[in-house]
């Protein structure tokens, strides 16, 4: 197959392609690319409409083989920068101050989900490098046709980063997150055994405060979540945003659809006291990774957040043999609890030549500070040197 046999199509709704055809290419390892996840976002109105996220997913077919689908890419036209977690507000402000429009822009990303993973999904056995280059080139052309200021691909997995670096029109931006890794621990105590004594004792003290308060926990997968449990979770979730004067990005119908359509990939960890639910965290489960996504509570207890969102997630990983816990963006407080600093990436095409040069220079200046932070943060991990 040669790239000149390829044709690209943009669709405005994910349900314009059958779920099995899309899922064949994206696989089942990474839940946020499942057709069911993206369609739940669209059907619930979480994206589309007036959300600022207009779907325009790319399908790539090989016309020499009866239009065989060889690649898919999740894309959105944006008229704001909310829910992306790669912050470009300063770029938008600079455009505005110079009388230029930063929006619309085109992004390749998962809505409201700062989790690294596949972004350009190529059918197994195909020429991944050639098709990836074809997708990049056509997305840039599409951005130009839509009068977009820019195209951005957010949180690509490591394999794609290698290909994106080769493209002469893209500029790399570095970031960081904190992730937990399972070093063949059989129990939570095995994990604590890898820590320095003082750090180990601190974790035990934090967990003991929660248990001494009479709080217990249940792990409930999507297939077993009751309507009442979902309602309680949604109340907790919204309360977290309301404390900051905001509204949660996802509406209740979206959560209902996600639990119904991804029963094996959704997990609630429910905190209960005196027979009532007081807090909850929602996780998504992949083939070897658990993703911590949403948390909320109505009653404040010391260390309840750490227990519900982190320690219980670690216990789930160990009990289920999962290798990796992605607990979401930001949060230096995760370091002393064993979450390791790792680099994240995004890549950016900028249409305006002067702004392209300025942004490229800013990203080059920013990179050493990001790498320095990662190196410095690693020094505060709680583990013994030989661990």
Residue pairs with C-beta under 8 A, 6 or more apart in sequence:
1 62
1 64
1 65
1 70
1 126
1 127
1 130
2 130
3 130
3 131
3 133
3 134
5 62
5 63
5 64
5 65
6 60
6 61
6 62
6 63
6 70
6 131
6 134
7 60
7 61
7 63
7 67
8 58
8 59
8 60
8 134
8 135
8 138
8 142
9 58
9 59
9 60
9 61
10 56
10 57
10 58
10 59
10 75
10 142
11 17
11 55
11 56
11 57
11 59
12 54
12 55
12 56
13 42
13 48
13 55
14 22
14 35
14 38
14 39
14 42
14 55
14 57
15 35
15 39
15 42
15 43
17 35
17 57
17 59
17 69
17 72
19 35
19 36
19 39
21 69
22 35
22 72
23 34
23 35
24 69
24 123
25 69
25 70
25 71
25 72
25 121
25 122
25 123
26 33
26 34
26 35
26 72
26 118
26 121
27 33
27 118
27 121
28 34
28 287
29 286
29 287
29 288
30 117
30 118
30 286
31 37
31 262
31 265
31 284
31 285
31 286
31 291
32 110
32 113
32 115
32 117
32 284
32 291
33 74
33 110
33 117
33 118
33 121
34 262
34 265
36 258
36 261
36 262
37 110
37 258
37 261
37 262
38 55
38 57
38 74
38 110
39 257
39 261
40 46
40 254
40 257
40 258
40 261
40 262
41 47
41 111
41 254
42 48
42 55
43 253
43 257
44 250
44 251
44 253
44 254
44 256
44 257
45 51
45 251
45 253
45 254
46 53
46 111
46 112
46 249
46 250
46 251
46 254
47 53
47 54
47 55
47 76
47 111
48 54
48 55
52 78
52 79
52 80
52 82
52 83
53 76
53 77
53 78
53 83
53 111
54 76
54 77
54 78
54 79
55 75
55 76
56 75
56 76
56 77
56 106
56 142
57 72
57 73
57 74
57 75
58 71
58 72
58 73
58 75
58 135
58 138
58 139
58 142
59 69
59 71
59 72
60 69
60 70
60 71
60 72
60 73
60 131
60 134
60 135
60 138
61 67
61 68
61 69
61 70
62 68
62 70
68 123
69 123
70 122
70 123
70 126
70 131
71 120
71 121
71 122
71 123
71 126
71 131
71 132
71 134
71 135
72 121
73 108
73 119
73 120
73 121
73 135
73 139
74 108
74 109
74 110
74 119
75 106
75 107
75 108
75 139
76 106
76 107
76 109
76 111
77 104
77 105
77 106
77 146
77 148
78 84
78 103
78 104
78 105
78 106
78 107
79 103
79 104
80 103
81 87
81 88
81 89
81 92
82 249
83 111
83 112
83 249
84 107
84 109
84 114
84 152
84 154
85 114
85 154
85 155
85 329
86 114
86 152
86 154
86 155
86 173
86 175
86 346
88 152
91 102
91 150
91 355
91 359
92 102
92 103
94 355
94 358
95 101
95 102
95 149
95 352
95 355
96 102
100 149
100 352
100 355
101 149
102 149
102 150
103 149
104 146
104 147
104 148
104 149
105 143
105 148
105 149
105 150
105 151
105 152
106 139
106 142
106 143
106 146
106 148
106 150
106 151
106 152
107 151
107 152
107 153
107 154
108 119
108 120
108 139
108 151
108 152
108 153
108 154
109 119
109 152
109 153
109 154
109 155
110 117
110 155
111 249
112 249
112 250
113 293
114 154
114 155
114 177
114 328
114 329
114 344
115 155
115 291
115 326
115 328
116 155
116 156
116 157
116 158
116 177
116 326
116 344
117 155
117 156
117 157
118 156
118 157
118 160
119 153
119 154
119 155
119 156
119 157
119 160
120 131
120 132
120 135
120 136
120 153
120 156
120 160
120 163
122 128
122 131
122 132
128 163
129 163
132 160
132 163
133 163
133 166
133 167
136 164
136 167
136 170
139 151
140 151
140 169
140 349
143 150
143 151
143 349
143 351
144 351
148 351
149 350
149 351
149 352
149 355
150 348
150 349
150 350
150 351
151 348
151 349
152 346
152 347
152 348
152 349
153 164
153 346
153 347
154 346
155 344
155 345
155 346
156 164
156 345
156 346
156 347
161 172
161 345
164 170
164 172
164 345
164 347
165 172
167 347
169 349
170 347
170 348
170 349
171 347
171 348
171 349
171 350
171 356
171 359
171 360
171 363
172 345
172 346
172 347
172 363
173 345
173 346
173 347
173 348
173 363
173 366
174 343
174 344
174 345
174 363
174 366
174 367
174 370
174 371
175 343
175 344
175 345
175 346
175 370
176 341
176 342
176 343
176 344
176 370
176 373
176 374
176 377
177 326
177 328
177 329
177 330
177 341
177 342
177 344
178 327
178 331
178 332
178 334
178 335
178 339
178 340
178 341
178 342
178 377
179 324
179 325
179 326
179 327
179 339
179 340
179 342
180 310
180 313
180 314
180 317
180 324
180 325
180 327
180 334
180 338
180 339
180 340
181 323
181 324
181 325
181 340
182 317
182 318
182 321
182 322
182 323
182 324
182 325
183 191
183 194
183 387
185 191
185 194
185 318
186 318
187 318
188 311
188 314
188 315
188 318
190 318
191 314
191 318
191 338
192 200
192 203
192 204
193 200
194 383
194 384
194 387
195 203
195 338
195 382
195 383
195 384
195 387
196 382
196 383
196 384
199 336
199 382
199 383
200 382
202 336
203 311
203 337
203 382
206 303
206 306
206 307
206 311
207 303
207 307
207 311
209 301
209 302
209 303
210 301
210 302
210 303
210 304
210 307
213 273
213 301
213 304
214 273
214 274
215 271
215 272
215 273
215 278
215 301
215 304
215 307
216 271
216 272
216 273
217 269
217 270
217 271
217 272
217 307
217 308
217 312
218 269
218 270
218 272
219 267
219 268
219 269
219 312
219 316
220 229
220 267
220 268
220 269
220 270
221 263
221 264
221 266
221 267
221 268
222 258
222 259
222 260
222 262
222 263
222 264
222 265
222 266
222 267
223 263
223 264
225 259
225 266
225 268
229 268
229 270
229 277
229 280
230 252
230 255
230 256
230 259
231 252
232 270
232 277
232 280
233 255
233 268
233 270
233 280
233 282
233 294
233 296
234 252
234 255
235 296
235 298
236 279
236 280
236 295
236 296
236 297
236 298
237 248
237 250
237 255
237 280
237 282
237 294
237 295
237 296
238 247
238 248
238 296
239 296
239 297
239 298
240 248
240 295
240 296
240 297
241 247
241 248
248 294
250 294
255 282
258 266
259 266
262 284
264 285
265 284
265 285
265 286
266 282
266 283
266 284
266 285
267 282
267 283
267 284
267 285
267 290
267 316
268 280
268 281
268 282
268 283
269 280
269 281
269 283
269 308
269 309
269 312
269 313
269 316
270 277
270 279
270 280
271 277
271 278
271 279
271 280
271 297
271 304
271 307
271 308
272 278
273 299
278 297
278 298
278 299
278 301
278 304
279 295
279 296
279 297
279 298
279 299
279 304
279 305
279 308
280 295
280 296
280 297
280 308
281 292
281 294
281 295
281 308
281 309
281 312
281 313
282 293
282 294
282 295
283 290
283 291
283 292
283 293
283 313
283 316
284 290
284 291
284 293
285 291
285 322
288 322
288 323
288 324
289 322
289 323
289 324
289 325
289 326
290 313
290 316
290 317
290 322
290 324
290 325
290 326
291 326
291 328
292 309
292 310
292 313
292 325
292 326
292 327
292 328
293 328
295 305
295 308
295 309
297 304
297 305
297 308
306 333
306 337
309 327
310 327
310 334
310 337
310 339
311 337
313 325
313 327
314 325
314 338
316 322
317 323
317 324
317 325
325 339
327 334
327 339
331 339
332 377
335 341
335 377
335 380
335 381
335 382
336 380
336 381
336 382
337 382
338 381
338 382
338 383
340 378
340 381
341 373
341 374
341 377
341 378
342 374
343 370
343 371
343 374
348 359
348 363
350 356
350 359
350 360
